[in-house]
Amino acid sequence: MFPPACYSSSQDGFTIKEDMEFNTFHFHPLVAAGVTAAGYATPTPIQSMAIPKVMAGDDVMGLAQTGTGKTAAFALPILHRLLNGRRGQVRALIVAPTRELAEQINSSFKELGQKTGLRSLAIYGGVGINPQIARLRQGVEIVVACPGRLLDHIGQKTIDLSRLEMLVLDEADQMFDMGFLPDIRRLLRQLPTERQTLLFSATMPAEIRALSREVLRSPQTVQVDQLAPAVTVSHALYPVEEAAKTDLLLALLKNVDSGSVLVFTRTKHRAKRLGEKLGKLGYRSASLQGNLSQNRRQEALDGFRAGRYQILVATDIAARGIDVSQVSHVINYDMPGTTDAYIHRIGRTGRAARSGDAYTLLTGADQPMERALAKVLGQPIERRAVDGFTSPQLTACATLPESGRASRPSRQCRGGGNPVAAGGESGAGAVKSKRPRRRRNPTRAGRPAVAASGAARSS
């Protein structure tokens, strides 16, 4: 169940009340029955603000972080609208960046629309295309798709989008980060221009703002709050040498008596190796990363949700839109690259009014991000020590003092003193990374960032 709205606010004359209920929206009785069957009682702020505007037929730009209930904010109005009109034609399309999010959105449509008879289908790469083609031929009204596989269907003419009425671009900033923006623009050229378009994003970088101007017509903007960590999450940093990370992780896991633990790593390879190592040590663990087949990715996520796995080691593929409400601890084995990524990661715990803990293993190279997080949180994150684990680079580094301004860090604190390059692990599997050679011609150092689009298509 979504957490209840806990404050009153107003936007464009629309007031969110603490005692607001879903019957305020006057959904079709079959949609209302699905809401009741799903156990939803009080709408979240993003639902309270977005649903009336979507039901009025407006284009909407929704700014809200993951975990705020925005899926229902567009799913319920879509179900309400599609109950009137022809069946067996794709009339609503939701585009999502990852297979897991596409499956989760599709599951929400099935749950909320269980009384309506409307049919939805998730399509993405990594699995056979023929079963998807067969389902499309049988007729569906709602498609939830990842961009790459959707373009494959369009190219093969196995999907008809000529009667599309509603388009949703969900987690738009993550689609940009994954290199999907060129695919999105290719997709938009294939869609009817007369449609209602909704764009949801946790952040609004310049590229997404430009995209919103391209695809939205006189949009209504709804924003529930700035990107910020949940108040139900406590934060702690654990200084450690890079080579001792795995040993420190094991020490922390010994103190986690119950609940589910989500461990984030920077790379797919590291997630795989760490998940396997934890399994060999007797932990009920699995990994979730992009190199797995879709069946194995789904099995890992389903097993984590069901409690068959206590620990899930994942890349940032699990940082957004994956609703596993029983997570008690998030451990950043690797510090994320941005403050937004940190907030998305720890947003997997402390959900639905539960409390949660966010631990981050801190190396000397992570000092700049520590200071950036202190500014976002308004105070430094507490550093904690575990016996036997120290980091000389971190003993005298500056954090954010009470004045709110960080003092200038030493040379070591700026990342120059870390003796082991990122990528190493403790124990026999430790690998020392060589310092990369400097290229004389920076224009030849790599392909443009847009090339990531091809790699992202498998998601």
Secondary structure, DSSP 8 states (H G I E B T S, - for coil): ------S-EEETTEEE-TT--GGGG---HHHHHHHHHHT--S--HHHHHHHHHHHTT--EEEE--TTSSHHHHHHHHHHHHHTSS-SSS--EEEE-SSHHHHHHHHHHHHHHTTTT---EEEE-SSS-SHHHHHHHHH--SEEEE-HHHHHHHHHHT----TT--EEEE-SHHHHHHTT-HHHHHHHHTTS-SSSEEEEEESS--HHHHHHHHHH-SS-EEEE---S---TTEEEEEEE--GGGHHHHHHHHHTT--SSEEEEE-SSHHHHHHHHHHHHHTT--EEEE-TTS-HHHHHHHHHHHHHTS-SEEEE-GGGSSS---TTEEEEEESS--SSHHHHHHHHTTSS-TT--EEEEEEE-GGGHHHHHHHHHHHTS---B--BTTB--GGGTT-----TTS------TIIIIIT-SS-TT--SGGG----------S-GGGSS--GGGHHHHHTT-
